[in-house]
């Protein structure tokens, strides 16, 4: 294989690895939170 194709494959693999690792650091819920419950009309004193 020519050297340039090997270099391109290494660069693509490195970028894919960086993208995967960057995704691992994202924080936050991985689901949609339930809708808020409506406030009841009666309240405790």
C-alpha distances in whole Angstrom, upper triangle without the diagonal:
4,6,8,7,7,10,12,11,13,16,16,17,19,21,22,23,25,27,27,29,31,32,34,36,38,41,44,45,43,45,48,51,54,56,59,62,65,68,71,74,76,76,77,80
4,6,6,7,9,10,11,13,15,16,17,19,21,22,23,25,26,28,29,31,32,34,36,38,41,44,46,43,46,48,52,55,57,60,63,66,68,72,75,77,76,77,80
4,6,5,6,9,10,11,12,14,15,17,19,20,21,23,25,26,27,29,31,32,34,36,39,42,44,42,45,47,50,54,56,58,62,65,67,70,74,75,74,76,78
4,5,5,6,9,10,11,12,14,15,17,18,20,21,23,24,26,27,29,31,32,34,38,40,42,40,43,45,48,52,54,56,60,62,65,68,71,73,72,74,76
4,5,5,6,9,10,11,12,14,15,16,18,20,21,23,24,26,27,29,31,32,36,39,40,38,41,43,46,49,51,54,57,60,63,66,69,71,70,72,74
4,5,5,6,9,10,11,12,14,15,16,18,20,21,23,24,26,27,29,31,35,38,39,37,40,42,45,49,51,54,57,60,62,66,69,71,70,71,73
4,5,5,6,9,10,11,12,14,15,16,18,20,21,22,24,26,28,30,33,36,38,36,39,42,44,48,50,52,56,59,61,64,68,69,68,70,72
4,5,5,6,9,10,11,12,14,15,16,18,20,21,23,25,26,28,32,34,36,34,37,39,42,45,47,50,53,56,59,62,65,67,66,67,70
4,5,5,6,9,10,10,12,14,15,16,18,20,21,23,25,27,30,33,34,32,35,37,40,44,46,49,52,55,57,60,64,66,65,66,69
4,5,5,6,9,10,10,12,14,15,16,18,20,21,23,25,29,32,33,31,35,37,40,44,46,48,52,55,57,60,63,65,64,65,68
4,5,5,6,9,10,11,12,14,15,16,18,20,22,23,27,30,32,30,33,36,39,42,44,46,50,53,55,58,61,63,62,63,66
4,5,5,6,9,10,11,12,14,15,17,19,21,22,26,28,30,28,31,33,36,39,41,44,47,50,53,56,59,61,60,61,64
4,5,5,6,9,10,11,12,14,15,17,19,21,25,27,29,27,30,32,35,39,41,43,47,50,52,55,59,60,59,60,63
4,5,5,6,9,10,11,12,14,16,17,19,23,26,28,26,30,32,35,38,41,43,46,49,51,55,58,60,58,59,62
4,5,5,6,9,10,10,12,14,16,17,21,24,26,24,27,30,32,36,38,40,44,47,49,52,55,57,56,57,60
4,5,5,6,9,10,11,13,15,16,20,22,24,22,25,27,30,34,36,38,42,45,47,50,54,55,54,56,58
4,5,5,6,9,10,11,13,15,19,22,23,21,25,28,30,34,36,38,42,45,47,50,54,55,54,55,57
4,5,5,6,9,10,11,13,17,20,22,21,24,27,29,33,35,37,41,44,46,49,52,54,52,53,56
4,5,5,6,9,10,11,15,18,20,18,21,24,26,30,32,34,38,41,43,46,49,51,50,51,54
4,5,5,7,9,11,14,17,18,16,20,23,25,29,31,33,37,40,42,45,48,50,49,50,52
4,5,5,7,10,13,16,18,17,21,23,26,29,32,34,37,40,42,45,48,50,48,49,52
4,5,6,7,11,14,17,16,19,22,24,28,30,32,35,38,40,43,46,48,46,47,50
4,5,6,9,12,14,12,16,18,21,24,27,29,32,35,37,40,44,45,44,45,48
4,6,8,11,13,12,16,19,21,24,27,29,32,35,37,40,44,45,43,44,47
4,6,10,13,13,17,19,20,24,27,28,31,34,36,39,42,44,42,43,45
4,7,10,10,14,16,17,21,23,25,28,31,33,36,39,41,39,40,42
4,7,9,12,14,15,18,21,22,25,28,30,33,36,37,36,37,39
4,6,9,11,11,15,17,18,21,24,26,29,33,34,32,33,36
4,5,7,8,12,14,16,19,22,24,27,31,32,31,32,35
4,7,9,12,15,18,21,24,26,29,33,34,33,35,37
4,6,9,12,15,18,21,24,26,30,31,31,32,35
4,6,9,12,15,18,21,23,27,29,28,30,33
4,6,9,12,15,17,20,24,25,25,27,30
4,6,9,12,15,17,21,23,23,24,28
4,6,9,12,15,18,20,21,23,26
4,6,9,12,15,17,17,19,23
4,6,9,12,14,14,17,20
4,6,9,12,13,16,19
4,7,9,9,12,15
4,6,7,10,13
4,6,10,13
4,7,9
4,6
4
